Amino acid sequence: MSFSSFKLLDSSKPILVFGRDGQVGKALQVYLKNLKIPAVFLGRDECDFASEDAIIQMLNRYQPQVIINAAAYTNVDKAESERQLAFAVNAKAPQVMAHYITNVVHGVLLHYSTDYVFADTKTTAYIETDSVGPADQLCIYGQSKLAGEQAIEEVFNLTYNSGHDGHHDTFSRYFILRTSWAYGDGDNFIRTMLHLAGERDQLKVVADQVGAPTSAEWLAEVGIQIARSRVESGIYHVVPDGETSWHGLAVFAIETAATVCKGIELKSKNILPIPAADYVLPAKRPYNSRLSNIKLKKALSQIIFAGQYPKWQEQVEAYVKEYVKASLKN
Ligand SMILES: NC(=O)c1ccc[n+]([C@@H]2O[C@H](COP(=O)([O-])OP(=O)(O)OC[C@H]3O[C@@H](n4cnc5c(N)ncnc54)[C@H](OP(=O)(O)O)[C@@H]3O)[C@@H](O)[C@H]2O)c1
């Protein structure tokens, strides 16, 4: 299979990005602007996913060949009491996009998903073909994101595997990029820890949930590179190398911040590890958020990043230093 840059994209059609104001959406804005790739970015104010008609209207207006869905209902705890809205945003909206894109020649649907589709059925890293759920063991956010993944795959399967009369070489592709513990320009765990480190003498942080912190900037880059390549449709786990716990991440981020900012006095010994059972939240979180990135590495090795796949520490260090320096300026 050839992975050379996908020449079949129609440059007269803009890329349509949903989720303009989210962490990944903002990173996509920066990345596409740097590459001078024309794109239309829509926020909730222009297109509220609570309304299916609003999505259809925007698709008809812009007629994109590439759709990037970085929008999602991400308030994991609130989703427990807003099931209907979480499903409208995380499941119905991607289904509508999949229907649209399967009617486009050489279309691409790039959709972001999550480790929350897994319910601690393993203690090692999940691969893309591992069984998801079971749904009744997932929180509502996880269930709705899983339903979104399944809706996309179902639309593509029904369109292309059941008597479709189109030609194989005109088919559209989809990419579901599952990630974990994302951080970028927005509220996230790392920023919360850095702020608390400036205010408190002691922190208690969960130490028995494990995953890989993933930079939104990198998620944008990987997404665009995959969308422009000839990589096959499917699910890809997009996480850097390595793993840590929330406690490990807090210690690393705060120690890194202390190297560039004198105001942070909190010492690692005062960041105390606690079990998740001691920090009860409305939504159930996975203990095991490990995602195997072997499939992604194979795909990316043909396009970019040859020999320089990132480690989570490198990404977090760069992020924290940049964030602290920017905060000090303001
Ligand atoms: N953050 C994580 O730790 C994490 C981990 C794993 C996977 N992911 C996945 O990665 C993707 C990007 O996440 P992120 O961190 O960038 O999320 P985010 O910062 O919370 O951004 C989500 C965006 O979706 C928009 N949105 C929410 N409800 C909407 C609605 N009804 N209609 C239209 N737009 C709506 C939000 O709009 P407003 O700005 O108006 O609120 C927000 O801009 C999502 O698919 C998420 O599930 C995230």
Ligand as a Chemical Component Dictionary entry (heavy atoms), coordinates in Angstrom:
data_LIG
# 
_chem_comp.id                   LIG 
_chem_comp.type                 NON-POLYMER 
_chem_comp.pdbx_formal_charge   0 
_chem_comp.three_letter_code    LIG 
# 
loop_
_chem_comp_atom.comp_id 
_chem_comp_atom.atom_id 
_chem_comp_atom.alt_atom_id 
_chem_comp_atom.type_symbol 
_chem_comp_atom.charge 
_chem_comp_atom.model_Cartn_x 
_chem_comp_atom.model_Cartn_y 
_chem_comp_atom.model_Cartn_z 
_chem_comp_atom.pdbx_ordinal 
LIG N1  N1  N 0  -9.935  16.108 26.921 1  
LIG C1  C1  C 0  -9.610  14.823 27.127 2  
LIG O1  O1  O 0  -9.006  14.475 28.144 3  
LIG C2  C2  C 0  -9.946  13.788 26.089 4  
LIG C3  C3  C 0  -9.532  12.465 26.317 5  
LIG C4  C4  C 0  -9.851  11.493 25.382 6  
LIG C5  C5  C 0  -10.556 11.835 24.250 7  
LIG N2  N2  N 1  -10.956 13.113 24.053 8  
LIG C6  C6  C 0  -11.728 13.436 22.851 9  
LIG O2  O2  O 0  -10.983 14.367 22.078 10 
LIG C7  C7  C 0  -11.879 15.231 21.401 11 
LIG C8  C8  C 0  -11.509 16.670 21.657 12 
LIG O3  O3  O 0  -11.527 16.890 23.051 13 
LIG P1  P1  P 0  -11.132 18.293 23.681 14 
LIG O4  O4  O 0  -10.289 18.027 24.870 15 
LIG O5  O5  O -1 -10.658 19.210 22.625 16 
LIG O6  O6  O 0  -12.571 18.741 24.198 17 
LIG P2  P2  P 0  -13.052 20.188 24.671 18 
LIG O7  O7  O 0  -11.891 21.076 24.904 19 
LIG O8  O8  O 0  -14.021 19.954 25.771 20 
LIG O9  O9  O 0  -13.824 20.732 23.401 21 
LIG C9  C9  C 0  -15.019 20.167 22.975 22 
LIG C10 C10 C 0  -15.711 21.173 22.078 23 
LIG O10 O10 O 0  -16.977 20.605 21.709 24 
LIG C11 C11 C 0  -17.911 21.642 21.731 25 
LIG N3  N3  N 0  -19.274 21.201 21.999 26 
LIG C12 C12 C 0  -19.778 20.719 23.140 27 
LIG N4  N4  N 0  -21.102 20.554 23.031 28 
LIG C13 C13 C 0  -21.425 20.949 21.774 29 
LIG C14 C14 C 0  -22.650 21.054 21.073 30 
LIG N5  N5  N 0  -23.830 20.741 21.638 31 
LIG N6  N6  N 0  -22.614 21.481 19.786 32 
LIG C15 C15 C 0  -21.456 21.844 19.204 33 
LIG N7  N7  N 0  -20.277 21.799 19.838 34 
LIG C16 C16 C 0  -20.259 21.353 21.115 35 
LIG C17 C17 C 0  -17.492 22.565 22.867 36 
LIG O11 O11 O 0  -18.054 23.831 22.623 37 
LIG P3  P3  P 0  -17.959 25.018 23.693 38 
LIG O12 O12 O 0  -16.561 25.552 23.530 39 
LIG O13 O13 O 0  -19.008 25.967 23.267 40 
LIG O14 O14 O 0  -18.191 24.398 25.016 41 
LIG C18 C18 C 0  -15.974 22.514 22.764 42 
LIG O15 O15 O 0  -15.465 23.566 21.988 43 
LIG C19 C19 C 0  -13.283 14.835 21.834 44 
LIG O16 O16 O 0  -13.817 13.944 20.892 45 
LIG C20 C20 C 0  -13.052 14.089 23.126 46 
LIG O17 O17 O 0  -14.077 13.150 23.369 47 
LIG C21 C21 C 0  -10.659 14.110 24.946 48 
# 
loop_
_chem_comp_bond.comp_id 
_chem_comp_bond.atom_id_1 
_chem_comp_bond.atom_id_2 
_chem_comp_bond.value_order 
_chem_comp_bond.pdbx_ordinal 
LIG N1  C1  SING 1  
LIG C1  O1  DOUB 2  
LIG C1  C2  SING 3  
LIG C2  C3  SING 4  
LIG C2  C21 DOUB 5  
LIG C3  C4  DOUB 6  
LIG C4  C5  SING 7  
LIG C5  N2  DOUB 8  
LIG N2  C6  SING 9  
LIG N2  C21 SING 10 
LIG C6  O2  SING 11 
LIG C6  C20 SING 12 
LIG O2  C7  SING 13 
LIG C7  C8  SING 14 
LIG C7  C19 SING 15 
LIG C8  O3  SING 16 
LIG O3  P1  SING 17 
LIG P1  O4  DOUB 18 
LIG P1  O5  SING 19 
LIG P1  O6  SING 20 
LIG O6  P2  SING 21 
LIG P2  O7  DOUB 22 
LIG P2  O8  SING 23 
LIG P2  O9  SING 24 
LIG O9  C9  SING 25 
LIG C9  C10 SING 26 
LIG C10 O10 SING 27 
LIG C10 C18 SING 28 
LIG O10 C11 SING 29 
LIG C11 N3  SING 30 
LIG C11 C17 SING 31 
LIG N3  C12 SING 32 
LIG N3  C16 SING 33 
LIG C12 N4  DOUB 34 
LIG N4  C13 SING 35 
LIG C13 C14 SING 36 
LIG C13 C16 DOUB 37 
LIG C14 N5  SING 38 
LIG C14 N6  DOUB 39 
LIG N6  C15 SING 40 
LIG C15 N7  DOUB 41 
LIG N7  C16 SING 42 
LIG C17 O11 SING 43 
LIG C17 C18 SING 44 
LIG O11 P3  SING 45 
LIG P3  O12 DOUB 46 
LIG P3  O13 SING 47 
LIG P3  O14 SING 48 
LIG C18 O15 SING 49 
LIG C19 O16 SING 50 
LIG C19 C20 SING 51 
LIG C20 O17 SING 52 
# 
